[in-house]
Amino acid sequence: MKESNKNNEIVGINSTGTSSGETTVSRTSLEVVSEQIQTIDDFVRVVEMSTASSQPLFAEAEKILAELGIHHLKDIPYTDIPGADPSRTKLDIYYHEDLENAPVVLYAHGGGWVGGDKRMARFKPAALVPAGCLFISMNYRLRPKANLTDMASDVVKAVAWIKENAREYKGYPNRLFLMGHSAGAHLVSVVGTNETFLAEAGLSLRDIRGVISLDTVVYHLRRLFENPGGRVQKLAFEGNEALWDSVSPWHHVESGKSIPPFLVFYSEGRTEAHEQAIPFVERLVEAGVDAEVVEAKGKNHGDLDADMGLEGDETTRRVLSFLDRLIR
C-alpha cells in the first residue's frame, strides 16, 4: 500500500471534521436522544434526524475528497430486488487515477439497522484511497421492511458485484476487505463468519481478506437480550427470534473454516464490550483466527466512525496498519 501523505495523515483536516480555520460541524449522537426511543418507529425517526444533521459534514467531506483528486462515483446499482427501494441497493465508489490492482475496502454504514446512508463514509476515502485502496460504500435494505438476513445478503450481493466489476475501477477483487460501523459492523461480522451467506452467491470465506468491525454490541444476540443494556438495539431484532443465531457471529466461529482476520474496535468505556466484542475476539483467537480487539481511547460511538480519515486519528492508523500487513 502507498502511504497517505506523511505518516498516513490527511493534512488540513482537524479532529472536528472541518478544514483548518473553518466552523466546527456538530454531530448528533444517537446516545444523547436514546431516551426518546420507545418503539421502532421512534428509532427510525431519530436515526433519520441524525443522518439529516450530518449534511454539512457530508458536504465538507466531498470538498476534501475533491481537493485530494479522489473521484466519487455515486449511486451505482449493485443488485435489483423486486419491491425494494432502489436507493437501498446502490453503492458509491471512491478511487484515484493512480490506483492499480488496488485492494478493495467495502464499507457498510451504521444506523441501528433502521437508517443510515452510504454517505457516512465521510472522510474514510481521504485516508484509504491515497494509501492505495479502492473504497466502496454501500446502502442496504433496512428494518422494518427487511430482516437481518436480508441485510447480510445485501452485503454479499455487493461483494459479488465487486468481484465482477472492481477491475473497471482499478481494484483487485481478490484483495477484498469488509468494514462496517455499528449496525454495519454487525453485518460485515456476520458475513465474515457465517459462510452460508457468501455461499448463496457462489463465494466463500476465502473471498474475504479481512474484516474491520467498528463498535457494534451485537456478536451474540441471545446474550444481548439476556442483559439489561442495549435497549435501543433490541428494537431492531424483536420479532426476528428465529433468525438470531444465523446473524450472531459468535455461533459461527469454528477452527478450520477459513474465517478471515478480524480487527475489532469498541468505543472507550463501552461496558457492553465485555459481554460482546472482547469475548467474540477471544473466541476467534481460540479457533486459530488472526484477530485483535482495540479500545478506541477518547472516542465515543459516533466519533470512532466519523473521525476515521482525520489527521492524527489512531483508529485510522490501526486500520491502515492492519490492511498493510495483510496485503504485503
C-alpha positions in Angstrom: 0.0 0.0 0.0 1.0 3.6 -0.6 1.5 6.0 2.2 -1.3 8.6 2.6 0.6 11.9 2.7 3.1 11.9 5.6 2.6 9.4 8.3 -0.7 8.3 6.7 -2.4 11.5 7.8 -4.7 13.9 6.0 -3.2 17.4 6.0 -5.7 20.2 6.6 -8.5 18.3 8.4 -8.7 18.6 12.1 -10.4 16.5 14.7 -13.8 18.3 14.4 -14.1 17.1 10.8 -13.6 20.5 9.2 -10.8 22.2 7.2 -8.4 24.1 9.4 -9.9 27.6 10.2 -13.5 26.7 9.3 -16.5 26.4 11.6 -16.9 23.2 13.6 -19.7 20.9 12.4 -21.6 19.4 15.3 -22.7 15.7 15.2 -25.9 14.4 16.8 -25.3 11.3 18.8 -28.0 8.6 18.9 -26.8 8.0 22.5 -27.9 11.5 23.5 -31.5 11.1 22.4 -32.0 7.4 23.2 -34.4 8.2 26.0 -36.9 9.4 23.3 -36.9 5.9 21.7 -39.7 3.6 22.8 -40.7 1.9 19.5 -39.1 1.0 16.3 -40.9 4.0 14.6 -39.2 6.3 17.2 -35.9 4.6 16.4 -36.4 5.3 12.6 -37.3 8.9 13.3 -34.3 9.6 15.5 -31.8 7.9 13.1 -33.2 9.9 10.2 -32.8 13.1 12.2 -29.2 12.2 13.0 -28.4 11.5 9.3 -30.0 14.7 8.2 -27.9 16.7 10.8 -24.8 15.3 9.1 -25.4 17.0 5.8 -22.8 19.7 6.4 -20.3 17.1 7.3 -21.0 15.1 4.1 -20.5 18.3 2.1 -17.2 19.0 3.9 -16.0 15.5 3.1 -16.9 16.0 -0.6 -14.8 19.2 -0.7 -11.8 17.5 0.9 -12.0 14.5 -1.4 -12.1 16.8 -4.5 -9.0 18.6 -3.2 -7.2 15.3 -3.0 -8.1 14.4 -6.5 -10.3 11.5 -5.4 -13.1 10.6 -7.8 -16.5 9.9 -6.3 -18.9 7.8 -8.4 -22.4 7.9 -6.9 -25.5 5.6 -6.9 -24.3 2.6 -8.8 -26.8 -0.3 -8.5 -25.2 -3.5 -7.2 -28.4 -5.6 -7.5 -32.0 -5.3 -8.4 -34.5 -6.7 -5.9 -38.2 -6.6 -6.9 -40.2 -4.4 -4.5 -37.2 -3.0 -2.7 -36.4 0.7 -2.6 -33.8 1.0 -5.4 -31.8 3.6 -3.4 -31.1 1.0 -0.8 -29.3 -1.3 -3.3 -26.7 1.2 -4.6 -23.1 1.9 -3.8 -20.6 4.7 -4.2 -17.1 4.3 -5.4 -14.1 6.3 -4.4 -10.9 6.0 -6.5 -7.8 7.8 -7.8 -6.3 7.7 -11.2 -3.0 6.4 -9.8 -4.6 3.2 -8.3 -3.5 -0.1 -9.9 -4.6 -3.5 -8.7 -5.8 -1.8 -5.6 -7.1 -3.7 -2.6 -10.8 -3.0 -2.1 -12.5 -1.9 1.1 -16.3 -2.2 1.2 -17.9 -0.1 3.9 -21.4 -0.7 5.5 -22.8 2.3 7.4 -24.3 2.3 10.8 -27.8 3.4 11.7 -29.3 0.8 14.0 -30.5 -1.4 11.2 -33.3 1.1 10.6 -31.5 4.0 8.9 -28.2 5.5 7.8 -26.7 6.2 4.4 -23.6 5.3 2.4 -22.5 9.0 2.6 -21.5 8.2 6.1 -18.2 7.1 4.6 -17.3 10.7 5.2 -13.5 11.1 5.4 -12.5 7.5 5.2 -11.7 7.6 1.5 -9.4 10.6 2.2 -7.1 8.2 4.1 -7.7 4.9 2.4 -7.6 5.9 -1.3 -4.3 7.8 -1.1 -3.0 4.8 0.8 -3.7 2.7 -2.3 -7.2 1.3 -1.7 -10.3 1.4 -3.8 -13.0 2.4 -1.3 -16.7 1.5 -1.8 -19.6 2.5 0.5 -22.9 0.7 0.2 -26.5 1.1 1.2 -28.5 -1.9 2.3 -32.2 -2.6 3.0 -33.5 -1.6 6.4 -35.8 -2.7 9.2 -38.8 -2.9 9.5 -39.2 -3.8 5.8 -36.2 -6.0 5.7 -34.9 -8.5 8.2 -31.4 -9.1 9.4 -30.7 -11.9 6.9 -31.8 -9.7 4.1 -29.3 -7.1 5.2 -26.4 -9.6 5.4 -27.4 -10.9 1.9 -27.2 -7.4 0.6 -23.6 -7.2 1.8 -22.9 -10.4 -0.1 -24.6 -9.0 -3.2 -22.3 -6.0 -3.0 -19.3 -8.4 -2.6 -20.4 -10.3 -5.7 -20.7 -7.0 -7.7 -17.2 -6.1 -6.6 -15.8 -9.4 -7.7 -17.3 -8.8 -11.1 -16.6 -5.1 -11.5 -13.7 -3.9 -9.3 -11.1 -4.1 -12.1 -13.0 -1.5 -14.1 -12.1 0.9 -11.2 -8.5 -0.2 -10.8 -9.4 -2.6 -7.9 -8.2 -6.1 -7.4 -11.2 -8.2 -6.3 -9.1 -10.9 -4.7 -7.9 -8.5 -2.0 -11.3 -7.5 -0.6 -11.8 -6.2 2.9 -15.1 -5.6 4.7 -15.6 -2.6 7.1 -18.6 -1.5 9.0 -19.7 0.7 11.8 -22.3 -0.2 14.4 -25.1 -2.0 12.6 -22.8 -2.2 9.6 -20.1 -3.7 11.8 -22.5 -6.4 12.9 -23.4 -7.2 9.3 -19.9 -7.5 8.0 -19.0 -9.6 11.0 -21.9 -11.9 10.1 -20.7 -12.3 6.5 -17.2 -12.8 7.7 -18.1 -15.8 9.9 -21.4 -17.4 8.6 -20.3 -18.9 5.3 -23.9 -19.7 4.2 -24.4 -16.1 3.1 -21.4 -16.0 0.8 -22.3 -19.5 -0.5 -25.6 -18.0 -1.8 -23.5 -16.1 -4.3 -21.1 -18.9 -5.1 -18.5 -17.3 -2.8 -16.7 -18.5 0.3 -14.9 -17.0 3.4 -11.7 -17.3 1.4 -13.0 -14.4 -0.8 -12.7 -12.0 2.1 -9.2 -10.9 3.0 -10.1 -9.3 6.3 -12.9 -7.7 8.4 -12.8 -4.3 10.3 -15.6 -4.0 12.8 -16.2 -0.6 14.3 -18.1 -0.6 17.6 -21.0 -3.0 17.5 -22.6 -4.6 20.5 -24.1 -7.5 18.6 -21.9 -10.5 18.2 -24.1 -12.8 20.4 -27.7 -11.8 20.1 -29.2 -14.0 22.8 -26.6 -12.7 25.2 -27.7 -9.2 24.3 -31.3 -10.0 25.2 -30.3 -11.7 28.4 -28.7 -8.5 29.8 -30.3 -5.1 30.7 -28.3 -3.0 28.2 -28.8 -2.4 24.5 -32.4 -1.4 24.8 -32.4 0.6 21.6 -30.5 -2.1 19.6 -33.0 -4.7 20.7 -35.8 -2.9 18.9 -34.3 -3.8 15.6 -34.2 -7.5 16.4 -37.6 -8.0 18.1 -39.9 -10.3 16.1 -36.9 -11.9 14.4 -36.1 -14.5 17.0 -35.9 -17.4 14.6 -33.0 -15.6 12.8 -31.0 -14.7 15.8 -28.5 -17.5 15.7 -27.9 -17.1 11.9 -27.0 -13.4 12.4 -24.9 -13.9 15.6 -21.3 -14.1 14.6 -20.4 -15.9 17.8 -22.3 -19.0 16.8 -20.3 -19.4 13.6 -16.8 -19.2 14.9 -15.1 -22.6 14.3 -11.5 -23.6 13.6 -10.6 -24.7 10.1 -13.2 -22.9 8.1 -11.1 -20.0 6.8 -12.5 -17.2 8.8 -10.6 -14.1 7.7 -8.6 -11.9 10.1 -10.6 -9.5 12.3 -9.8 -6.1 13.6 -12.5 -5.2 16.2 -12.8 -1.8 17.8 -15.1 -0.6 20.6 -15.5 2.9 21.9 -13.8 3.9 25.2 -15.6 2.7 28.3 -18.3 0.8 26.4 -19.5 -1.7 29.0 -21.2 -4.0 26.5 -17.7 -4.8 25.0 -17.0 -7.1 28.0 -20.1 -9.2 27.0 -19.8 -8.9 23.2 -16.7 -7.6 21.4 -14.0 -8.9 23.8 -15.4 -12.4 24.2 -16.0 -12.6 20.5 -12.4 -11.9 19.7 -11.2 -14.3 22.4 -13.4 -17.0 20.7 -11.8 -16.1 17.3 -8.3 -16.4 18.7 -9.1 -19.8 20.4 -10.3 -21.0 17.0 -7.0 -20.0 15.4 -8.2 -16.9 13.7 -5.9 -13.8 13.4 -8.0 -11.4 15.5 -7.4 -8.3 17.7 -9.7 -6.1 19.8 -8.9 -2.5 20.4 -10.5 0.1 22.8 -10.6 3.4 20.9 -9.4 5.7 23.6 -11.1 9.1 23.6 -13.8 8.1 21.2 -17.5 7.7 21.7 -19.6 5.5 19.4 -20.2 8.2 16.8 -16.7 9.8 16.9 -15.0 6.4 16.3 -16.6 6.2 12.9 -16.9 9.9 11.9 -13.3 10.7 12.8 -11.7 7.9 10.7 -9.6 9.6 8.0 -8.8 12.6 10.0 -5.3 13.8 10.8 -3.7 12.0 13.8 -6.6 9.6 14.3 -5.4 6.5 16.0 -8.2 4.3 14.7 -7.2 5.2 11.1 -3.6 4.4 11.8 -4.5 1.0 13.2 -6.8 0.2 10.2 -4.1 1.2 7.7 -1.5 -1.0 9.5 -4.0 -3.9 9.5 -4.6 -3.5 5.8 -0.9 -3.2 5.0 0.1 -6.3 7.0 -2.5 -8.4 5.2 -1.8 -7.1 1.7 2.0 -7.4 1.7 
